[in-house]
């Protein structure tokens, strides 16, 4: 694989901001002919980005939905 194409894929992985782009980039990586080491690096970066998106969505939902701990903290008697 030429270096420009490799770094284009690396950049594409870092720019993923949702499931749609994730699927598009994953398909590009899967169908591109490359050295096994390049594939491992790109697949590892893709997994890391997927995990980051999952964590980001979990944190966003947690921030919007109050938990029992947050509510009970406001009811603590102060003396």
N, C-alpha and C positions, 0 to 999 in steps of 0.2 A: 504494500500500500504506500502511496506517496505521502510525504509528510504533511502537505497542505490538506489532504483529505482527512488524515488522522486528526490533525488539530481542529479541523472543522467539526468533526464528530465530538471531540473533547469539549469544544465550546457549546455545541448543541446540548450536550448532557448538562452542563452547568446552567444553561438558560431554561431548562424545563421548569415550568411553573404550574403544571396541572396534568391530569391523567391523559388528556388527549395528546399533548406534546410528548408525554412519556411513551405512549404507545407508538407514535410516529418515529421517535428516535430509537426505540428498542427494535423496531422493524428494520430501520436503516442499518443498525449495527448487526443484526442477524443476517441480513442479506448482502452485506459488503464483504468482499474477499480481502482477507488480511492475515498477517502472521498470527499464530496462536498466542504469542505474548501480547500483542496489541489487543487482541480480542479479550484476553483475561483482564487487562487493565481497563478497557472500556466497559466491560460487563461489571467489574467491581465498582467503577464510578457510577454506573447506572443503578446498581443496587443501593449505593450510599445515597444517591439523589432520591430514590424511591422511599427509603427510610426517612429521609429528611422531610419529604412531602407528607408522609404519614404522621410524623411527629408534629409538623406544623399544623396539620388539620386537627389533630387531637388537642393541641394547645389552644387553637382558635375556638374550638367547641367548648373546652373547659372554661375559657374566659367568659363565654356568653352564658353558661349555665351555672348558677351558684350551687355550691356543694353544701351539704349539711354542716360541715366544719365552718365554712364561712358564715353561715346563718347563725350558728350557735355562738360564735365569737361576738356577735353584736348583742347577744342577750346576756352576757356575763355581767353580774353585778359588780359595780365598781365601788370601792370603799375608801 
